[in-house]
Amino acid sequence: MSKSSLEQYLDSVIDFPQPGILFKDISPLLKDHFTETIAAISDLFTEQEWAQVDYLVGIESRGFIFAAALAYKHNKGVVKARKAGKLPNVCAAQEYGLEYGTDKLEMQAGAGEKVIIVDDLIATGGSMQAAASLCEEVGYDIIGLACLIDLASLNSFSYKTMTVKSVMQFT
């Protein structure tokens, strides 16, 4: 299924979770087009790139869904970037800004494994920046960044020399 085909299944919710936000609801994709959505994210990387990956890092909470499905598809493991207080044996934490507030992510230690960081959406880039910084701080080697939706009008995000690969972009 093409990017434009997937876009038609998104719901746009005005003023959610607060006034002034146009929320792109991925629920219809998860409910009725999950395999096509995972295939589209998977196709953002080449076979050679997938061969290098040890783990998929999922950013809480919707990133867990995509990271787990991609890990299963490519026979990889999953690492969680969790919100504060939800993970034992935390090695490091990073606070970040959202388009409508602040939050904090925490991670457990890595040991040089290669990872792709995955989330459902990038808006301001705060959670992706925090996850990438955490991955490096706790010992992972980032080889890719991916999301389903890039709200490009809200960001020009890159981490070092990497940009986020996305299935859909909205400007």
LONU-460569 format. One record per residue (C-alpha): residue in one letter; x, y, z. Coordinates in steps of 0.1 Angstrom, whole numbers, plus 2048, in hexadecimal, padded with zeros to 3 digits. Each point is the difference from the previous one (the first is absolute). Layout:
<A <X Y Z>>
...
This chain:
<M <800 800 800>>
<S <80E 822 7F7>>
<K <806 81D 816>>
<S <7E2 813 7F1>>
<S <7EB 7E1 805>>
<L <809 7FF 825>>
<E <7F9 825 805>>
<Q <7DC 7FC 7F7>>
<Y <7FA 7EB 81F>>
<L <80D 81A 819>>
<D <7E7 813 815>>
<S <807 825 806>>
<V <7F3 80B 821>>
<I <7FE 826 806>>
<D <809 80F 822>>
<F <80E 7DF 80E>>
<P <80F 7FC 81A>>
<Q <7FC 825 804>>
<P <7F4 81E 7EC>>
<G <815 808 7E2>>
<I <80D 7DD 7FA>>
<L <7F6 7EC 7E1>>
<F <805 7DC 80B>>
<K <807 7E6 7E6>>
<D <7EF 7E1 80E>>
<I <811 7E0 7F4>>
<S <7E5 7E9 810>>
<P <7F0 7F7 7DF>>
<L <822 7F5 7F3>>
<L <807 7EA 81E>>
<K <7DD 7F2 7FF>>
<D <7FB 7F8 7DB>>
<H <821 805 7EE>>
<F <81B 7F5 819>>
<T <814 7E9 7E9>>
<E <801 819 7E4>>
<T <80B 81B 819>>
<I <81C 7EB 80D>>
<A <80B 7F7 7DD>>
<A <801 825 7F7>>
<I <817 808 81E>>
<S <815 7E1 7F9>>
<D <805 80C 7DC>>
<L <811 820 80C>>
<F <820 7EC 805>>
<T <813 7EA 7E8>>
<E <807 7DB 806>>
<Q <824 809 807>>
<E <7F5 819 81B>>
<W <7E9 7E6 810>>
<A <81D 7E7 800>>
<Q <814 818 817>>
<V <7E5 805 81A>>
<D <800 7EF 821>>
<Y <7E2 811 811>>
<L <7E3 817 7F9>>
<V <7FC 81B 81A>>
<G <7DB 809 805>>
<I <7F7 822 80F>>
<E <7E3 7FE 819>>
<S <7E6 7F8 7F9>>
<R <7F5 7FC 7DC>>
<G <824 7FB 7F5>>
<F <7FF 7DF 813>>
<I <7E6 7F3 7E8>>
<F <815 808 7E1>>
<A <821 7F5 810>>
<A <7F1 7DF 80A>>
<A <7F1 7F8 7DF>>
<L <81F 80A 7ED>>
<A <816 7EB 817>>
<Y <7EA 7E2 7FA>>
<K <800 806 7DB>>
<H <826 802 7FF>>
<N <809 7E8 81C>>
<K <80E 81B 817>>
<G <7FC 80A 824>>
<V <7ED 81D 810>>
<V <80D 81B 818>>
<K <7E9 818 811>>
<A <804 825 805>>
<R <7E7 804 81C>>
<K <7F0 81D 812>>
<A <80E 808 823>>
<G <7F9 7E7 81C>>
<K <7F4 7E4 7E9>>
<L <821 7ED 7FB>>
<P <816 7EE 81A>>
<N <826 801 7FF>>
<V <801 822 7EE>>
<C <822 80A 7F4>>
<A <7F8 824 7F4>>
<A <7E3 818 7FC>>
<Q <7FA 81D 7E8>>
<E <7E6 81C 803>>
<Y <7F1 80E 7E0>>
<G <7E6 818 7F3>>
<L <7E0 7F8 7EE>>
<E <7EB 816 7EA>>
<Y <7E9 803 81F>>
<G <816 7FB 81F>>
<T <81E 7EC 80D>>
<D <808 7DC 808>>
<K <81D 7E9 809>>
<L <80D 7DF 7F1>>
<E <815 7E6 811>>
<M <814 7E2 7F3>>
<Q <813 7E2 80C>>
<A <825 7FA 7F7>>
<G <80B 7F4 7DE>>
<A <822 7F2 7F5>>
<G <808 80E 7DE>>
<E <7E4 7EF 7ED>>
<K <7F3 811 7E0>>
<V <7DC 80E 802>>
<I <7E5 811 7EC>>
<I <7EA 817 815>>
<V <7DB 7FE 7F6>>
<D <7E2 815 809>>
<D <7DE 806 7F2>>
<L <804 825 7FA>>
<I <819 81C 801>>
<A <7F2 822 808>>
<T <81A 817 810>>
<G <81B 7E5 802>>
<G <802 801 826>>
<S <7FA 7DC 807>>
<M <815 7F4 7E3>>
<Q <81D 816 80C>>
<A <7FC 7F4 823>>
<A <800 7DB 7F5>>
<A <81E 805 7E9>>
<S <814 812 81C>>
<L <7F6 7E4 818>>
<C <80A 7E4 7E8>>
<E <823 80F 7FD>>
<E <803 807 825>>
<V <7F7 7DC 80A>>
<G <815 7F0 7E6>>
<Y <7ED 7FA 7E0>>
<D <80C 808 7DC>>
<I <7E4 811 7ED>>
<I <7FF 7F7 7DB>>
<G <7DD 80D 7F8>>
<L <7E2 814 80A>>
<A <7DD 7F9 7F4>>
<C <7DC 80A 805>>
<L <7DF 7FB 7EF>>
<I <7F7 825 7FE>>
<D <816 81F 7FF>>
<L <7EF 821 807>>
<A <81B 812 7EC>>
<S <7EF 822 805>>
<L <809 7FD 826>>
<N <824 7F5 7FC>>
<S <81F 7FD 7EC>>
<F <80E 7E5 816>>
<S <820 7EE 7FB>>
<Y <817 7EE 819>>
<K <824 806 7F8>>
<T <800 7F7 7DB>>
<M <7E1 7EA 800>>
<T <7DD 80B 7F6>>
<V <7E1 7ED 809>>
<K <7F2 7EA 7E5>>
<S <7DB 801 7FF>>
<V <7E4 7F0 7EC>>
<M <7EA 820 800>>
<Q <809 825 802>>
<F <7E9 81C 807>>
<T <80B 824 7FA>>
